[in-house]
Amino acid sequence: MAVFREKSQKVIELEKRKGNQQPDPTERVVDICYAPNDKLVQLVVDAWTDNDIKDRLLDKTECKALLAERGVFLKNPIVIDEDNYRTNMTIADNQVVLVLPDQDRVEFRPGQNLLETARLLMSITPNGI
């Protein structure tokens, strides 16, 4: 679930400084996302710790099957990383875009449980898985 809000005046001013001369003040932006599905939380951890899973998840042709293995059945899903979200995100008709939180924000230690870390980063990453 995502919670959307209107752009703040600060965001509008930032867009103007970045060269967007006509920012749309009525455009809705993601404020927070929440993913209650424990299998998806585990999928994020698996992607952080296993490059094969990460590659499958970010592959447009394989992500649908990988999500289905975790009990999520979407017609046209796509999973992108945060860099792609910030720079190149476009959405096709009937497409559900999910964002894999950056693992660079995680402090990895041997044997640690990363589920709550993944859950937190999923909640603050726009469209986080």
KOLTIMAR-473073 format. One record per atom (N, C-alpha, C, CB): residue number from 0; atom name; x, y, z. Coordinates in steps of 0.05 Angstrom, whole numbers, plus 5000, padded with zeros to 4 digits. Glycine has a CB too. Layout:
% residues N
{node NUM "CA" {X Y Z}}
...
This chain:
% residues 129
{node 0 "N" {5017 4977 5000}}
{node 0 "CA" {5000 5000 5000}}
{node 0 "C" {5018 5025 5000}}
{node 0 "CB" {4981 5000 5024}}
{node 1 "N" {5011 5044 4984}}
{node 1 "CA" {5026 5069 4983}}
{node 1 "C" {5009 5092 4992}}
{node 1 "CB" {5037 5075 4955}}
{node 2 "N" {5020 5110 5007}}
{node 2 "CA" {5006 5134 5015}}
{node 2 "C" {5016 5157 4999}}
{node 2 "CB" {5009 5139 5047}}
{node 3 "N" {4998 5171 4985}}
{node 3 "CA" {5006 5193 4968}}
{node 3 "C" {4999 5219 4980}}
{node 3 "CB" {4993 5190 4940}}
{node 4 "N" {5014 5240 4973}}
{node 4 "CA" {5008 5267 4983}}
{node 4 "C" {5014 5286 4960}}
{node 4 "CB" {5025 5274 5008}}
{node 5 "N" {5004 5310 4963}}
{node 5 "CA" {5010 5331 4943}}
{node 5 "C" {5039 5341 4948}}
{node 5 "CB" {4990 5355 4945}}
{node 6 "N" {5050 5351 4927}}
{node 6 "CA" {5077 5362 4929}}
{node 6 "C" {5078 5386 4948}}
{node 6 "CB" {5088 5370 4902}}
{node 7 "N" {5099 5387 4964}}
{node 7 "CA" {5102 5410 4982}}
{node 7 "C" {5113 5433 4966}}
{node 7 "CB" {5120 5402 5006}}
{node 8 "N" {5111 5457 4977}}
{node 8 "CA" {5123 5480 4964}}
{node 8 "C" {5153 5477 4961}}
{node 8 "CB" {5116 5506 4980}}
{node 9 "N" {5165 5464 4981}}
{node 9 "CA" {5194 5460 4980}}
{node 9 "C" {5202 5442 4956}}
{node 9 "CB" {5204 5446 5006}}
{node 10 "N" {5186 5421 4951}}
{node 10 "CA" {5191 5403 4928}}
{node 10 "C" {5188 5419 4902}}
{node 10 "CB" {5173 5379 4928}}
{node 11 "N" {5167 5435 4900}}
{node 11 "CA" {5162 5451 4876}}
{node 11 "C" {5185 5470 4871}}
{node 11 "CB" {5135 5467 4878}}
{node 12 "N" {5195 5483 4891}}
{node 12 "CA" {5218 5501 4888}}
{node 12 "C" {5243 5486 4880}}
{node 12 "CB" {5223 5516 4915}}
{node 13 "N" {5247 5462 4891}}
{node 13 "CA" {5270 5446 4883}}
{node 13 "C" {5269 5439 4854}}
{node 13 "CB" {5271 5420 4900}}
{node 14 "N" {5245 5431 4844}}
{node 14 "CA" {5242 5424 4816}}
{node 14 "C" {5248 5448 4798}}
{node 14 "CB" {5213 5414 4811}}
{node 15 "N" {5240 5472 4807}}
{node 15 "CA" {5245 5496 4791}}
{node 15 "C" {5275 5500 4789}}
{node 15 "CB" {5232 5521 4804}}
{node 16 "N" {5290 5496 4811}}
{node 16 "CA" {5319 5500 4810}}
{node 16 "C" {5333 5479 4793}}
{node 16 "CB" {5330 5499 4839}}
{node 17 "N" {5320 5455 4791}}
{node 17 "CA" {5332 5434 4774}}
{node 17 "C" {5326 5437 4745}}
{node 17 "CB" {5322 5407 4784}}
{node 18 "N" {5311 5458 4738}}
{node 18 "CA" {5305 5463 4710}}
{node 18 "C" {5277 5456 4701}}
{node 18 "CB" {5324 5448 4693}}
{node 19 "N" {5261 5446 4718}}
{node 19 "CA" {5233 5441 4711}}
{node 19 "C" {5217 5467 4715}}
{node 19 "CB" {5220 5418 4729}}
{node 20 "N" {5216 5483 4695}}
{node 20 "CA" {5204 5510 4697}}
{node 20 "C" {5175 5509 4703}}
{node 20 "CB" {5209 5525 4672}}
{node 21 "N" {5161 5488 4695}}
{node 21 "CA" {5132 5487 4700}}
{node 21 "C" {5125 5462 4716}}
{node 21 "CB" {5117 5487 4673}}
{node 22 "N" {5135 5459 4741}}
{node 22 "CA" {5127 5436 4756}}
{node 22 "C" {5097 5436 4762}}
{node 22 "CB" {5142 5435 4782}}
{node 23 "N" {5085 5412 4762}}
{node 23 "CA" {5057 5410 4767}}
{node 23 "C" {5052 5408 4797}}
{node 23 "CB" {5045 5385 4751}}
{node 24 "N" {5041 5428 4809}}
{node 24 "CA" {5037 5428 4838}}
{node 24 "C" {5014 5409 4847}}
{node 24 "CB" {5031 5455 4848}}
{node 25 "N" {4998 5399 4828}}
{node 25 "CA" {4976 5381 4835}}
{node 25 "C" {4985 5352 4833}}
{node 25 "CB" {4952 5387 4818}}
{node 26 "N" {5008 5347 4821}}
{node 26 "CA" {5018 5319 4819}}
{node 26 "C" {5021 5307 4846}}
{node 26 "CB" {5045 5319 4803}}
{node 27 "N" {5012 5282 4848}}
{node 27 "CA" {5014 5268 4873}}
{node 27 "C" {5041 5253 4875}}
{node 27 "CB" {4990 5247 4877}}
{node 28 "N" {5053 5253 4898}}
{node 28 "CA" {5078 5240 4902}}
{node 28 "C" {5076 5220 4925}}
{node 28 "CB" {5102 5260 4908}}
{node 29 "N" {5092 5199 4924}}
{node 29 "CA" {5091 5178 4945}}
{node 29 "C" {5103 5190 4970}}
{node 29 "CB" {5106 5153 4936}}
{node 30 "N" {5089 5186 4992}}
{node 30 "CA" {5099 5195 5018}}
{node 30 "C" {5111 5171 5033}}
{node 30 "CB" {5077 5208 5034}}
{node 31 "N" {5097 5149 5033}}
{node 31 "CA" {5107 5125 5046}}
{node 31 "C" {5094 5101 5033}}
{node 31 "CB" {5102 5126 5077}}
{node 32 "N" {5107 5079 5032}}
{node 32 "CA" {5096 5054 5022}}
{node 32 "C" {5097 5033 5044}}
{node 32 "CB" {5112 5044 4997}}
{node 33 "N" {5079 5014 5043}}
{node 33 "CA" {5078 4993 5063}}
{node 33 "C" {5073 4966 5049}}
{node 33 "CB" {5057 4999 5084}}
{node 34 "N" {5090 4947 5054}}
{node 34 "CA" {5087 4921 5042}}
{node 34 "C" {5085 4900 5064}}
{node 34 "CB" {5111 4914 5023}}
{node 35 "N" {5061 4891 5070}}
{node 35 "CA" {5057 4873 5093}}
{node 35 "C" {5063 4844 5086}}
{node 35 "CB" {5029 4875 5101}}
{node 36 "N" {5069 4837 5062}}
{node 36 "CA" {5073 4810 5054}}
{node 36 "C" {5101 4801 5062}}
{node 36 "CB" {5070 4807 5023}}
{node 37 "N" {5103 4782 5082}}
{node 37 "CA" {5128 4773 5092}}
{node 37 "C" {5145 4759 5071}}
{node 37 "CB" {5124 4754 5115}}
{node 38 "N" {5132 4746 5051}}
{node 38 "CA" {5147 4733 5030}}
{node 38 "C" {5161 4754 5012}}
{node 38 "CB" {5128 4716 5013}}
{node 39 "N" {5149 4777 5008}}
{node 39 "CA" {5162 4798 4993}}
{node 39 "C" {5185 4810 5009}}
{node 39 "CB" {5142 4820 4985}}
{node 40 "N" {5182 4813 5035}}
{node 40 "CA" {5204 4823 5052}}
{node 40 "C" {5228 4804 5049}}
{node 40 "CB" {5195 4825 5081}}
{node 41 "N" {5222 4778 5051}}
{node 41 "CA" {5244 4758 5048}}
{node 41 "C" {5256 4759 5020}}
{node 41 "CB" {5233 4730 5054}}
{node 42 "N" {5240 4765 5000}}
{node 42 "CA" {5250 4767 4972}}
{node 42 "C" {5270 4790 4970}}
{node 42 "CB" {5227 4772 4953}}
{node 43 "N" {5265 4812 4984}}
{node 43 "CA" {5284 4835 4984}}
{node 43 "C" {5310 4826 4996}}
{node 43 "CB" {5272 4859 4999}}
{node 44 "N" {5308 4812 5019}}
{node 44 "CA" {5333 4803 5033}}
{node 44 "C" {5347 4783 5015}}
{node 44 "CB" {5325 4789 5060}}
{node 45 "N" {5333 4765 5002}}
{node 45 "CA" {5345 4746 4984}}
{node 45 "C" {5359 4760 4960}}
{node 45 "CB" {5324 4726 4973}}
{node 46 "N" {5347 4781 4950}}
{node 46 "CA" {5359 4796 4928}}
{node 46 "C" {5384 4811 4937}}
{node 46 "CB" {5339 4816 4916}}
{node 47 "N" {5384 4820 4962}}
{node 47 "CA" {5408 4833 4973}}
{node 47 "C" {5432 4814 4976}}
{node 47 "CB" {5402 4847 4999}}
{node 48 "N" {5425 4789 4982}}
{node 48 "CA" {5446 4770 4990}}
{node 48 "C" {5452 4749 4968}}
{node 48 "CB" {5438 4755 5015}}
{node 49 "N" {5437 4749 4946}}
{node 49 "CA" {5442 4730 4925}}
{node 49 "C" {5438 4744 4898}}
{node 49 "CB" {5422 4706 4927}}
{node 50 "N" {5460 4748 4884}}
{node 50 "CA" {5460 4763 4859}}
{node 50 "C" {5443 4749 4838}}
{node 50 "CB" {5488 4767 4848}}
{node 51 "N" {5441 4722 4838}}
{node 51 "CA" {5424 4709 4818}}
{node 51 "C" {5395 4716 4822}}
{node 51 "CB" {5428 4678 4821}}
{node 52 "N" {5386 4717 4847}}
{node 52 "CA" {5358 4725 4853}}
{node 52 "C" {5354 4754 4845}}
{node 52 "CB" {5351 4720 4882}}
{node 53 "N" {5373 4771 4852}}
{node 53 "CA" {5371 4799 4845}}
{node 53 "C" {5369 4803 4815}}
{node 53 "CB" {5395 4815 4856}}
{node 54 "N" {5386 4789 4800}}
{node 54 "CA" {5385 4791 4770}}
{node 54 "C" {5358 4781 4759}}
{node 54 "CB" {5408 4774 4758}}
{node 55 "N" {5348 4759 4770}}
{node 55 "CA" {5321 4749 4761}}
{node 55 "C" {5299 4769 4768}}
{node 55 "CB" {5315 4722 4775}}
{node 56 "N" {5301 4781 4791}}
{node 56 "CA" {5280 4800 4800}}
{node 56 "C" {5280 4825 4782}}
{node 56 "CB" {5284 4808 4829}}
{node 57 "N" {5304 4834 4774}}
{node 57 "CA" {5305 4858 4758}}
{node 57 "C" {5302 4853 4728}}
{node 57 "CB" {5332 4872 4763}}
{node 58 "N" {5300 4828 4720}}
{node 58 "CA" {5296 4820 4693}}
{node 58 "C" {5266 4821 4686}}
{node 58 "CB" {5308 4792 4687}}
{node 59 "N" {5259 4837 4666}}
{node 59 "CA" {5230 4841 4660}}
{node 59 "C" {5216 4815 4653}}
{node 59 "CB" {5228 4860 4637}}
{node 60 "N" {5230 4796 4642}}
{node 60 "CA" {5217 4771 4634}}
{node 60 "C" {5215 4751 4657}}
{node 60 "CB" {5231 4758 4610}}
{node 61 "N" {5232 4753 4677}}
{node 61 "CA" {5233 4734 4699}}
{node 61 "C" {5220 4743 4724}}
{node 61 "CB" {5261 4726 4705}}
{node 62 "N" {5216 4769 4728}}
{node 62 "CA" {5205 4779 4754}}
{node 62 "C" {5177 4769 4759}}
{node 62 "CB" {5206 4809 4754}}
{node 63 "N" {5161 4766 4738}}
{node 63 "CA" {5134 4756 4742}}
{node 63 "C" {5133 4728 4755}}
{node 63 "CB" {5118 4756 4715}}
{node 64 "N" {5150 4710 4744}}
{node 64 "CA" {5151 4683 4755}}
{node 64 "C" {5162 4683 4783}}
{node 64 "CB" {5168 4665 4737}}
{node 65 "N" {5183 4700 4789}}
{node 65 "CA" {5195 4701 4815}}
{node 65 "C" {5174 4712 4836}}
{node 65 "CB" {5220 4719 4815}}
{node 66 "N" {5159 4732 4828}}
{node 66 "CA" {5139 4743 4846}}
{node 66 "C" {5117 4722 4850}}
{node 66 "CB" {5126 4768 4834}}
{node 67 "N" {5109 4707 4830}}
{node 67 "CA" {5089 4686 4832}}
{node 67 "C" {5098 4664 4852}}
{node 67 "CB" {5082 4674 4805}}
{node 68 "N" {5124 4658 4851}}
{node 68 "CA" {5135 4638 4870}}
{node 68 "C" {5131 4647 4899}}
{node 68 "CB" {5165 4633 4865}}
{node 69 "N" {5128 4674 4903}}
{node 69 "CA" {5125 4685 4930}}
{node 69 "C" {5095 4692 4935}}
{node 69 "CB" {5142 4710 4934}}
{node 70 "N" {5077 4683 4917}}
{node 70 "CA" {5049 4687 4922}}
{node 70 "C" {5037 4713 4912}}
{node 70 "CB" {5043 4685 4951}}
{node 71 "N" {5052 4727 4895}}
{node 71 "CA" {5043 4753 4884}}
{node 71 "C" {5038 4749 4854}}
{node 71 "CB" {5063 4776 4889}}
{node 72 "N" {5013 4751 4846}}
{node 72 "CA" {5005 4745 4818}}
{node 72 "C" {4996 4771 4805}}
{node 72 "CB" {4983 4724 4817}}
{node 73 "N" {5014 4783 4790}}
{node 73 "CA" {5008 4808 4776}}
{node 73 "C" {5009 4803 4746}}
{node 73 "CB" {5028 4831 4785}}
{node 74 "N" {4993 4817 4731}}
{node 74 "CA" {4991 4813 4703}}
{node 74 "C" {5017 4824 4689}}
{node 74 "CB" {4967 4827 4691}}
{node 75 "N" {5026 4848 4697}}
{node 75 "CA" {5048 4860 4683}}
{node 75 "C" {5067 4874 4703}}
{node 75 "CB" {5037 4881 4662}}
{node 76 "N" {5081 4858 4719}}
{node 76 "CA" {5098 4871 4739}}
{node 76 "C" {5126 4878 4727}}
{node 76 "CB" {5102 4853 4763}}
{node 77 "N" {5139 4897 4739}}
{node 77 "CA" {5166 4903 4733}}
{node 77 "C" {5179 4912 4759}}
{node 77 "CB" {5169 4926 4711}}
{node 78 "N" {5204 4903 4763}}
{node 78 "CA" {5219 4911 4787}}
{node 78 "C" {5243 4926 4777}}
{node 78 "CB" {5227 4886 4804}}
{node 79 "N" {5248 4949 4789}}
{node 79 "CA" {5271 4965 4781}}
{node 79 "C" {5286 4973 4807}}
{node 79 "CB" {5262 4991 4766}}
{node 80 "N" {5311 4982 4803}}
{node 80 "CA" {5326 4991 4826}}
{node 80 "C" {5321 5021 4831}}
{node 80 "CB" {5356 4986 4822}}
{node 81 "N" {5331 5031 4853}}
{node 81 "CA" {5325 5059 4860}}
{node 81 "C" {5336 5079 4840}}
{node 81 "CB" {5335 5065 4887}}
{node 82 "N" {5360 5073 4828}}
{node 82 "CA" {5371 5091 4808}}
{node 82 "C" {5353 5093 4784}}
{node 82 "CB" {5399 5081 4799}}
{node 83 "N" {5342 5071 4775}}
{node 83 "CA" {5324 5071 4753}}
{node 83 "C" {5298 5086 4759}}
{node 83 "CB" {5317 5043 4744}}
{node 84 "N" {5289 5083 4784}}
{node 84 "CA" {5265 5097 4793}}
{node 84 "C" {5269 5128 4791}}
{node 84 "CB" {5257 5089 4821}}
{node 85 "N" {5292 5137 4800}}
{node 85 "CA" {5298 5165 4801}}
{node 85 "C" {5303 5177 4774}}
{node 85 "CB" {5322 5171 4819}}
{node 86 "N" {5313 5162 4755}}
{node 86 "CA" {5321 5173 4729}}
{node 86 "C" {5305 5165 4705}}
{node 86 "CB" {5349 5166 4724}}
{node 87 "N" {5296 5141 4704}}
{node 87 "CA" {5284 5131 4678}}
{node 87 "C" {5256 5119 4681}}
{node 87 "CB" {5302 5111 4666}}
{node 88 "N" {5242 5124 4702}}
{node 88 "CA" {5217 5109 4706}}
{node 88 "C" {5195 5119 4688}}
{node 88 "CB" {5208 5111 4735}}
{node 89 "N" {5186 5101 4672}}
{node 89 "CA" {5161 5105 4656}}
{node 89 "C" {5144 5081 4660}}
{node 89 "CB" {5167 5111 4626}}
{node 90 "N" {5118 5085 4660}}
{node 90 "CA" {5100 5063 4666}}
{node 90 "C" {5082 5058 4641}}
{node 90 "CB" {5082 5069 4690}}
{node 91 "N" {5082 5033 4632}}
{node 91 "CA" {5064 5025 4610}}
{node 91 "C" {5037 5019 4621}}
{node 91 "CB" {5076 5001 4595}}
{node 92 "N" {5017 5017 4603}}
{node 92 "CA" {4990 5010 4612}}
{node 92 "C" {4990 4984 4627}}
{node 92 "CB" {4972 5008 4587}}
{node 93 "N" {4974 4983 4648}}
{node 93 "CA" {4970 4959 4665}}
{node 93 "C" {4996 4949 4678}}
{node 93 "CB" {4958 4937 4648}}
{node 94 "N" {5016 4965 4679}}
{node 94 "CA" {5041 4956 4691}}
{node 94 "C" {5042 4964 4720}}
{node 94 "CB" {5065 4969 4675}}
{node 95 "N" {5052 4946 4737}}
{node 95 "CA" {5057 4952 4765}}
{node 95 "C" {5087 4953 4769}}
{node 95 "CB" {5044 4930 4784}}
{node 96 "N" {5096 4977 4777}}
{node 96 "CA" {5125 4981 4781}}
{node 96 "C" {5131 4979 4810}}
{node 96 "CB" {5134 5008 4769}}
{node 97 "N" {5150 4961 4817}}
{node 97 "CA" {5160 4958 4844}}
{node 97 "C" {5189 4965 4845}}
{node 97 "CB" {5155 4928 4854}}
{node 98 "N" {5198 4977 4867}}
{node 98 "CA" {5226 4986 4869}}
{node 98 "C" {5240 4970 4890}}
{node 98 "CB" {5227 5016 4875}}
{node 99 "N" {5263 4958 4882}}
{node 99 "CA" {5280 4944 4901}}
{node 99 "C" {5297 4964 4916}}
{node 99 "CB" {5298 4923 4886}}
{node 100 "N" {5294 4965 4943}}
{node 100 "CA" {5310 4984 4959}}
{node 100 "C" {5340 4978 4956}}
{node 100 "CB" {5302 4982 4989}}
{node 101 "N" {5355 4999 4955}}
{node 101 "CA" {5384 4997 4952}}
{node 101 "C" {5397 4982 4976}}
{node 101 "CB" {5397 5024 4949}}
{node 102 "N" {5413 4962 4970}}
{node 102 "CA" {5426 4948 4992}}
{node 102 "C" {5449 4964 5003}}
{node 102 "CB" {5436 4921 4982}}
{node 103 "N" {5458 4985 4990}}
{node 103 "CA" {5480 5002 5000}}
{node 103 "C" {5472 5015 5026}}
{node 103 "CB" {5487 5023 4979}}
{node 104 "N" {5447 5016 5032}}
{node 104 "CA" {5438 5029 5057}}
{node 104 "C" {5439 5010 5081}}
{node 104 "CB" {5410 5041 5054}}
{node 105 "N" {5446 4985 5076}}
{node 105 "CA" {5445 4964 5096}}
{node 105 "C" {5473 4959 5107}}
{node 105 "CB" {5432 4938 5086}}
{node 106 "N" {5476 4957 5133}}
{node 106 "CA" {5501 4949 5145}}
{node 106 "C" {5500 4919 5150}}
{node 106 "CB" {5506 4965 5172}}
{node 107 "N" {5513 4904 5133}}
{node 107 "CA" {5513 4875 5134}}
{node 107 "C" {5532 4864 5155}}
{node 107 "CB" {5519 4862 5106}}
{node 108 "N" {5523 4845 5171}}
{node 108 "CA" {5539 4831 5190}}
{node 108 "C" {5533 4801 5188}}
{node 108 "CB" {5534 4841 5220}}
{node 109 "N" {5553 4784 5192}}
{node 109 "CA" {5548 4755 5190}}
{node 109 "C" {5526 4746 5209}}
{node 109 "CB" {5574 4740 5195}}
{node 110 "N" {5508 4730 5198}}
{node 110 "CA" {5487 4718 5215}}
{node 110 "C" {5464 4736 5223}}
{node 110 "CB" {5499 4707 5238}}
{node 111 "N" {5464 4761 5214}}
{node 111 "CA" {5443 4779 5224}}
{node 111 "C" {5417 4774 5208}}
{node 111 "CB" {5451 4808 5221}}
{node 112 "N" {5394 4779 5221}}
{node 112 "CA" {5368 4777 5209}}
{node 112 "C" {5362 4804 5196}}
{node 112 "CB" {5346 4768 5230}}
{node 113 "N" {5357 4804 5170}}
{node 113 "CA" {5353 4829 5155}}
{node 113 "C" {5323 4835 5150}}
{node 113 "CB" {5368 4829 5129}}
{node 114 "N" {5305 4819 5160}}
{node 114 "CA" {5277 4822 5154}}
{node 114 "C" {5266 4850 5162}}
{node 114 "CB" {5260 4801 5167}}
{node 115 "N" {5271 4858 5186}}
{node 115 "CA" {5261 4884 5195}}
{node 115 "C" {5275 4908 5180}}
{node 115 "CB" {5264 4888 5225}}
{node 116 "N" {5300 4904 5174}}
{node 116 "CA" {5314 4924 5158}}
{node 116 "C" {5301 4927 5131}}
{node 116 "CB" {5344 4917 5155}}
{node 117 "N" {5296 4904 5118}}
{node 117 "CA" {5282 4904 5092}}
{node 117 "C" {5255 4916 5094}}
{node 117 "CB" {5280 4876 5081}}
{node 118 "N" {5240 4909 5115}}
{node 118 "CA" {5213 4920 5118}}
{node 118 "C" {5214 4951 5121}}
{node 118 "CB" {5199 4908 5143}}
{node 119 "N" {5233 4961 5136}}
{node 119 "CA" {5236 4990 5139}}
{node 119 "C" {5243 5003 5113}}
{node 119 "CB" {5257 4996 5161}}
{node 120 "N" {5262 4993 5099}}
{node 120 "CA" {5270 5005 5073}}
{node 120 "C" {5248 5003 5052}}
{node 120 "CB" {5296 4992 5063}}
{node 121 "N" {5233 4982 5053}}
{node 121 "CA" {5210 4979 5035}}
{node 121 "C" {5189 5001 5041}}
{node 121 "CB" {5197 4951 5038}}
{node 122 "N" {5186 5008 5066}}
{node 122 "CA" {5166 5028 5073}}
{node 122 "C" {5174 5056 5066}}
{node 122 "CB" {5160 5026 5103}}
{node 123 "N" {5200 5061 5064}}
{node 123 "CA" {5208 5089 5057}}
{node 123 "C" {5217 5092 5028}}
{node 123 "CB" {5231 5097 5076}}
{node 124 "N" {5219 5070 5013}}
{node 124 "CA" {5226 5071 4985}}
{node 124 "C" {5201 5074 4969}}
{node 124 "CB" {5243 5046 4977}}
{node 125 "N" {5198 5095 4953}}
{node 125 "CA" {5174 5098 4936}}
{node 125 "C" {5169 5073 4920}}
{node 125 "CB" {5176 5123 4918}}
{node 126 "N" {5145 5062 4921}}
{node 126 "CA" {5137 5038 4907}}
{node 126 "C" {5153 5014 4915}}
{node 126 "CB" {5139 5042 4877}}
{node 127 "N" {5165 5015 4939}}
{node 127 "CA" {5182 4993 4948}}
{node 127 "C" {5168 4967 4948}}
{node 127 "CB" {5192 4998 4976}}
{node 128 "N" {5181 4946 4940}}
{node 128 "CA" {5169 4920 4938}}
{node 128 "C" {5156 4914 4965}}
{node 128 "CB" {5190 4897 4931}}
